[in-house]
Amino acid sequence: MKRIAIIIAAVAASTATPAPAHDRGHDPVQVPWQPPTNWPDRIVTTMADDPATSVSVSWRTSGCITGTRAQIARALPDPRFDLLATTAVAETEILDLAQVQVAGLTLPIEPNQGLPPTSHHSVIFTGLEPDTLYAYRVQGAEGHWSEWFQTRTAPRSGPFRFIYLGDAQNGLASHWPRVVRAAFQSAPDARFILHAGDLVNRGSRDLEWAHWFRAGGFIHGMIPAIPVTGNHEYDDYELSESEEVELLSILWRPQFRLPEEPTLSPELQETVYSIRYSADLQVFVLNMNMSDMAEQAAWLDAQLAASDARWRIVTMHHPIFSSGRERDNSARREALLPVLLRHQVDLVLQGHDHTYARGSHRGRDQVPARTAATDDGRVTTMFVNSVSGPKQYEFSESGWDQYASTGVTLDRRAENSQFYQVISIDGADLHYAAYTADGVPYDDVRLRRSDDGLKSISSAEGSLPPERRFENTLSYESVEE
């Protein structure tokens, strides 16, 4: 008892007059880089062409591991469910983190100098049953197995929910982990997590990916990711004194096994794709880092025309309607907005502007509580910009007034706040809820689709907290890595 009393007294003394941990309160936490070993790490699940019958898994090991495998079994209450496991041989790619080959040149990746090669492995487990819980594990060197992870295949129909996160980007070892973990606490049964770009700050810097994987931990291995490329997933390289080239992170494709779209150009593979999750939902992922969006606009147009999903969600990094001060994406909007409205896309989930914004395209004859059809049959498309990381920008001075001619209105906004969103779908009902990092509801909207195709929209506006602005929140200083 004496020892316990001494410890309690020491703790009390240390907390009675708290001193700041550091001068500014936003200094970076430099967690040591995680060297690859014979053991698997950075385990993440993604979705393949049919998420009801297949699961994709990727992981990392030391570069000396040139071949390995994974196992999967139906999750049972029996401790020895593993006796029924089947084995899949992994595909392996050995990656030189220190340099990249482009235009016949070998260019250094400065943040990775001195790091050893790594092996990145992936499998697609196929022939699975819909809406079924499975346990899987992955191997590094022979006998070096991970723990068993449990993940559930997509349902053919029925209710489900998922998590949507805006930019993580900064504070990956300090300020972002609380958000992804709070999202998991709020929706532990989420079927997937949609990351709307800028997962890290420097796309090919391996240390930042170490922080990102550490922040999510086992969550990445249990809940499949739908990752979107942001501008920070691209790196600039100098070819000569007068020429630069922008390249996708060397780690993107090795780390995330994503669907391929055979009709798209090679540079768009595994960055532009669609996921038909169930009869009720199809998700379309775009890459907004291209100077010419014509190819993606044509692809999206064809994909939406062919989709019979009840709810259709498009996700991209750069927003159609910017909410950050002195920001605008006019060329992207001109290319994509007509496609989104023509096909009556229900929800557009975005990031990039480090603010929170939600609004709707209501059409010429719209009244606030009803998404009445316009002359050509369009109904409301809801647009959301969000941020999960600590980097924060000022909101556009005019709100979305500059876009009034398009028919869009801004309904809810915020500054200086970290968010996560939980979206639930149950047949003709879609519930969208945004939470601040402390788990407090900030925004709440329900969409209901009637048999004639129109959608009614209702908001819990009267019960929501006041809008968060820089003026009514704590002082802000940027978080650096």
Phi, psi and omega in degrees: 000326181297317180297317179299317181297320179296317180297315180298318179297320180295318178296317180299318180296323183284340183254352183293318179234079186296138174253148179298142181293332177202171191296314190260343181084354182228018178294148183289152172260118183262087176288136181302146176299146181264105179291143177291146181227190175287349180267144179288141172215183182050051183275127182217139176258144173225182183248140179267196186300322179233095184291352176281336184234008182208157178219134175258141179224137176232151178202171186236149171215182171302149181296348179279351179272106185261353178197142180199193186207176179219161180229151179216145177211155174295134180287124181234163175291339183291134179302328183260038172305334185294342179293343180261008185290146171252156186247140176236137178279134184275151166273140186232136174232126177267128189244129172271106185287342190272347184205163180224144179262126179206133177052039179077005181248151172255113185249138181285147170257097193304316182295344185255009181299134180091353179276143181282164175298153177234152174255134178242125187244153176206151173222156167241111174282124183240174178071026181271168179266143179297150174048049184231139179276127179239154172246135179223159172216158181233156185244149168260248171292165182307124179083356180263084186263149169285174168292169175278127174259147174249134178215153185246135176289162182289150175278154171288327178203176178104168185286153175196170174217163180215168182252140176237128180236131170282193186311128167272291167062297186243164178061033185293336179257002184226299191259339181277327185306323182298330184284310181296328179284324175295322177299318178295321177297321181287325184223068181295342179263013178303139184273336174199166177238123178264118179256111190273043172094163184053056175294328178228177181267320177236110195303326183258005178281111188296327181301321181291324176292327175301317179294318181298314180293322180294323182298316181275335177051230184294341180301318180300328182275348183254317185252116183302145178261144164245093183272142179244138177283133171251179179296334180277357169275002178246146180237147177265135177233141181267115177277326178202182180297337184245004185221131175236157176227144178253125185234145173298143178313134178297343183267348187299299184292320176298329184274331184237116176274106187238158181298145176259146180244102189298339181276351183263159180291158184304323184293342180264352182298136180063016168236340175235119185196168176233151177236112172273096188284318179201184177299336185266347187214135166229134180248133180243125185251129180245159177246107186272012183267008179268141179290333179241117183264006186299317182297316180290323178298318179293318178298313181297319179303313181291319180296315180294322179297328183271349186276133174247018178296145181296318179239135180233124183242132174249135178234142181203167182274299181288129185283150174297317177243112186286143177245347177281144182298136178059037176236147176195147180235062190297318182294320179293320179296316180298326181282324192253327184302317178301325179291315181299318182283323181299324183260009174055043177304138187279317189215134177240117186252125190220179178218224168079319190268359174053040174217176173244133178211137172223132178203177184224148168272117190255345180086169188295323187252027187284142169247152191305323186267003185213130180272070183298143181290146172273183186301327182261017171088008180286149175234178186300138164247128180263132182246135179228134168245136181213169180214133178253341181271179186276347178290129185229140177242163173284147179286150177306133184300326183266008186062231174251019180301329181295343181255012186303327182295342179276345182097008181266146175232147178267126184253332184204141181212168178197154172233164169054045183211143174262138186230157160223156183234143175238125183242125182246137179235128178219090181061241183277004182247134173234126179245123179248127179225131176250140181233144169285169189300339179271010175084010181272131178299136180239330182213147185205120182222142174237132174248138176228128180263126179272172182297334181273005176094347178283156180240133170264149183229135177224148182231149176270037189306319184295337182257006183271154178291165177301154178297138181272126179229166176301329184290334184242020178231178182297156177298150188241135167227142186295151177261123180257156174255000000 
